Amino acid sequence: MAGSLEPQQITATDWYYEEGGHMLFVHEVREPDGRWIRTDTIKIPWKRIEASLKRVRAGKRRAVKK
């Protein structure tokens, strides 16, 4: 899947990259005064994203267990 080479901004501290096999989400963790603590990342494979989109579009969401 061809993606953008540029980061896709979500908020000032959250963005993602569209990569070949996955989306890479980036989140900066900061103190209340804005000082940087760390940067977290997570990769979600395109197949998982596509499966989620298929479920949402079909209106079949999982029930939340209590």
N, C-alpha and C positions, 0 to 999 in steps of 0.2 A: 504494500500500500504506500503510495507516494504521499509524503507529508511536507509540511512547511519546514524549512530550515530555521526559521525564526521562532523564538519562544512565544507562546500564546498566553498573554496575560489574563489572569483571572481576577486577582486583587494585587495590591502593592507587594504582598509577601507570598503570593501563590501564582504559579504558572505551570505550563506543561509544554513538552516537545512531542511532536508526532514523528516517531521513528519507525524503521522498517518493520519490526515484529511486535512493537508495543508503543504505548503512550507512556512517557516518563513525566510524572507529576513531581513538582518541586515546591516545598513549603519552608519558608524561613521562620524559625522559632525565635521570638524576640521578647525581651523584658518589657514591662508596661511603659518604661521610659523610651523604648525603641532600640535599646542596645541589643545587638545580635547575640544569640546564644549558640544556635546551630542551624544547619540546613538539613531537612529530611527529604528523602526521595522515595518514590515507589513506582515500580513498573507494572503496568497492567497490559497483558497481551491483547492484541486486537481481537482474537477469537472470543475472549471473555466479554469485551465491550460489545461486540456484535451480538453475542447471545443475550446480553442484558437488553440491548435495543429491541431485539426480536420479542422478548417477553413483555417489555413495556408497551410496544406497539400492539401486541395481541391482548393487552389488558390483563395479563396473567402475572401478577406480582406474588411473591411468596408471602405467606402469612407470618407475622411476627410471633415468635414463641414467647409465652409469658411464664 
